[in-house]
Amino acid sequence: MKLSRRAFIEGAASLAAAGLLGSQVLADGEAPAAEGPGSAEGPGGEGDPGSAEGSGGGGPMMQSAGIEDPNWREAPNPDDFEIAGEYDCDVLVLGCGYAGSACMRKAAVMGKKVIGVDQQFEEFYNVFGGDVGIINSQVQKGFGIPEVDPVEYMNNWQMCCANRAEPDLLKYFAYHSGEAFDFYVEPIGEEGRAKLQPLTWEGIPEEWNSQLGAFHTYPGAISIKIYGSSQVPLDNIHDACDNYGAQMLWGHVAEVLLKDEEGRVTGAIVCNQDDDCYYKINASVGVVVGCGDFSANTTMFKELIPEIMESNPNTESPSGNGRTGMGQKLCYWAGGAFEIGPRAGMGGVSGNPMGVWQGTHILLLDKDGYRFCNEAFAHNFVAGIPAQRRESGLCSVWGSNFRDTVARMPVGHLNLGDFTQLEKDAAIFNADAEDSGPDGFTYGRTTVYCAHDLATLASYCGYEGEAAEQFVASVERYNELAAAGVDADYGKPSEVLFPIEPPYFAAYSGMGGGAGVLVTLAGMFTDRNCQVRAQKTFKPIPGLFAIGNCCGGRFPLQYTSPINGVSIAWAITSGYQAGEYLGSL
């Protein structure tokens, strides 16, 4: 798409005025979760409990306008472009977000002549997110965060993914993500590194440990937000250019990849948005595609991620906050194969009540008052699958002894992010709490109900008749199981199975429809070096590599986050991995 700098600046100003710039101008990475506790309207108004619609995990996720692209599989003809000039390099990196900037700098440090291309202009460069879920980095060790066994990590990841993650990519991440992050924060200097912060690390309760049931989660992801989420990749780009001879082409859009007669990818044609001219970039070693996701491409979304569509049968035009799939199209047009489905998005298949402790569930009941799952199964995104109940609402129920359970719940996105919150909440949800009445009280953006008997609590939440009776029976049954120390119904680990003590509290979340995701995570089928495999034969295509959200095999079922920010961590690590391999050629 051609877009002049003036038009881009005018458009960006309009988007900024409308508060949309952050969701429209993205680089490859991970979108941020909404700040503060999730929200949900109480169901005490009109309709049954299912009529309430929350705006947290139980409702549609944030969305930007998607595009229809019915001919996305049709490749443009390279001969149709009038070429105004040429560039030569060893390694060409298309898309310079978290993944691309890491790849660009790593290959340049190893002596390759690198050209980086990004459709954004430098003055408007922006990436989403700023939490990086690596393991075993020197930065983490500096905070006292203990090392993680890479083998344990790999097995835990594969268990979350039903053993469908690409083993060699996972192995590289487990053994090298910390190394990649340490490399990535070198350019920000000591002053910049002093601004990095560990997540879910301060105030960890004594009773907490990484394993709950069969699954592990890990505290100590590193946030780069205080230094500047976009500034870190920018510093990597500047370092590659200023100190290692790389060249950066801002405001250039990739149009098509080039191949020679033997099928090797040899470069790309790009459009300069300043002069509306096309340029040919020749790459003698390899082309790396890191252009982000395709959540803003409604057509690709529908075709490539059917599970999300099937989970949201009333959604006709799904979209997210990401890219339009140009990276995936470039690879596909060059003969690349998509990863084998099912394919993942960041959201869209889980339906969790977003309340007091985000998606950290205590007791979970449906609109009919029934308990229906192990609330502590794995971490939030994996645990969310049983909650795909689009016809219903969900209700979290806890007691004044909530800390016994929450202090042992997993860390990770949409779970408890700050353990110090437990002590603050102890002053709110305690044995001296008064009956809230049917209007409840506000906690952040969540309506919470409190009562000293279960029947009253059920009525406050909007339950009536048989549903209200079942609500009471479900809580009583849960308390019986907790007293016995074994959840014979759904297998909740005994470490977090405690009777719910009065006064009782509840937060109701309506289940909205909508297949919205933050970003899609589906990419190309690659080998152990991020080299894209060919359609039908699955043989690596010479000269073609995919990284970040253009690379498949990382989240083969759904987004899994045993650490906050693991998507950004995978982006940085895959870029580092591809850059290291290309640098060695």
C-alpha angles and dihedrals in degrees: 000000000000116000124163122224090247092051090046092051093047091047093047090052090053092048092048090051089052092046092243104110094096093056097043105043107057143155126203110292144079127311117233123252116243113272121254130008118332118259135235134170115236113247094227092106129069122341133009125311090277093063096074115096121203125197097219128076092317093060135049114304122234113294138188126199112288126212128230111233109173094165097048093124092059111095122216117241111251089213090064093069120090104222116218097184147338139241128198129209144144097237126025117197116196111198119021107206121120094312099039096046091051091049093046094052096041093052091045093050088053090057105264123137102242134191119193123200128194130171091219122085112240095243090059098037110144139165130188127241130012109209116105118199104201129142133225099010121155088238090059092046088054088062091049094253107155124238121263122225104246092211092052089047093052094048092047091050093048091049089056089048099043088247091295101119115110100264099213094048090048091048091052091050093048093051101033112028092095091048090049092051093048088052091047096055095046094094094055091067131215093300091054094045089053087066095057115109134200118232127223089003108105117076098012107173118245092240094055122100134165096257125072115171108321096335137082130209125184132220124208107065110162122242117210094182098106091055090042128276093222093038095064095060089041090055089052091051092047092047091051091051100038099041107021105036099252121150126220125206108197121193094024123132122207112233106176141342122245126229133188127226092273092055097256117144105238105173145308145262114237134185120228106220091204098061100016089234129134123236132191118224116196118205116191097189107029151320118235119201116205103150097138131242138322103235091121091056104084094189095052090043092056095045100043105037105043095159091067091047093049090049089054105042094168095056115098103170112035120185141158139197098274142085132305098250099260092142094053090046092051091053094043093050088052090056099267122152125229117235113271112269154283090077129198141236130185095257131341099108103056124073111195129164106246105212144120096343097023107240095342098121127211110179111343123205131179128228091276092054096255127136109226114172150024099275092200098051107138115308130322104280093046093041091051097072096084088053095069093121103139093173093058151055126236130224129200115208127192142155139226088276091062093130092070089066104031094049089067100041121116124271122228138089115338092009126094106313101184122033092199085072088074093067092048091049092050087073090056106038101045141129091266094057116129128229107277097210122224093300093060122198133276123255108181101308095333128099110224126193125206130191137157094227130045098231091057091047090052091053092049089054091053100257116146138180116342092000090057091048090049090049090059093043092051094053091046091049090049090052090051091053091047091051089052091049094229127091098215091171104056108354103248108176113262090232090073100030106108131151113257107245125205140291089063125215132195140178121198124210124190117221110237122195121234134112093225118150133181091230137338117249100197117116145151127315104253139175128238092287095050089257111153116246122225125250115264096000098049088211114146113264109233112247099008125111134170127203140174114008090349089066119081131203096064102091104016097168107021140323108301118191116181083157129037111256098015092144092060089044090054090048093053093043095048090050091049090047095052092043091051092050095046090045089058095054 
